[in-house]
Amino acid sequence: MTRIIFATTNRGKLKEVNELLNIPTISLIKLDALKNQPIPEVEETGSTFLENALIKARAYFSVFQEPIIADDSGLTVPELNNEPGVYSARYAGPHASDNENNALLVKKIAGLPIEKRNAFFHCVTVYKDDTHEEIFEGKCYGRIIENPVGSNGFGYDPLFFIDELNKTFAQLGTEEKNQISHRGRAVNLLTEYLKKMI
């Protein structure tokens, strides 16, 4: 069994990535499951998702000396100067809840016509071990609606509407979401890579 540390404490994200990887010989563990080991605070100071993912992968690898998967992802609304972007998780403040972030986004798009509410989710996933540093990316396009719909997923999922499916991310079942999501696309590429590695 190969143990890989996933550089997150987000249970929803861990669940998604575990289901996407689905490699029986890999045990994926999140940071706060590392008992009796101090978990360093890593500041995401990058201006892009790629920079932040690399910062996390390199920092945690230097501490644990074990294979690391790190990702950074978020929502970009071009009409809002590409907000929330790398600040997606803390859009409404450092410890903001999903509801607070969503409320701020809805407030900012209020009054914008539908054609100016286009948005995309972007995920950059990095795998790092002692000899490899590989980058995988995925994007998913949709638009922002004002009233949340659906109870699945997390983050901005209830506001992210995909016209082709006539559903928000939060209305999709796990399998359906994994096929089209930004994280699904990035982790599928990672999965193919890991299958060749192990």
HELIX and SHEET records of a PDB file:
HELIX    1   1 ARG A   11  LEU A   21  1                                  11    
HELIX    2   2 LEU A   31  ALA A   33  5                                   3    
HELIX    3   3 PHE A   49  PHE A   64  1                                  16    
HELIX    4   4 PRO A   78  LEU A   80  5                                   3    
HELIX    5   5 GLY A   85  ARG A   90  5                                   6    
HELIX    6   6 ASP A   98  ILE A  109  1                                  12    
HELIX    7   7 ILE A  114  LYS A  116  5                                   3    
HELIX    8   8 ASP A  157  LEU A  159  5                                   3    
HELIX    9   9 PHE A  169  GLN A  171  5                                   3    
HELIX   10  10 THR A  174  ILE A  180  1                                   7    
HELIX   11  11 HIS A  182  MET A  197  1                                  16    
SHEET    1   A 4 ILE A  26  LYS A  30  0                                        
SHEET    2   A 4 THR A   2  PHE A   6  1                                        
SHEET    3   A 4 ILE A  68  VAL A  77  1                                        
SHEET    4   A 4 GLU A  83  PRO A  84 -1                                        
SHEET    1   B 7 ILE A  26  LYS A  30  0                                        
SHEET    2   B 7 THR A   2  PHE A   6  1                                        
SHEET    3   B 7 ILE A  68  VAL A  77  1                                        
SHEET    4   B 7 ASN A 118  LYS A 128 -1                                        
SHEET    5   B 7 GLU A 133  ILE A 144 -1                                        
SHEET    6   B 7 PHE A 160  ILE A 162 -1                                        
SHEET    7   B 7 LYS A 167  THR A 168 -1                                        
END                                                                             
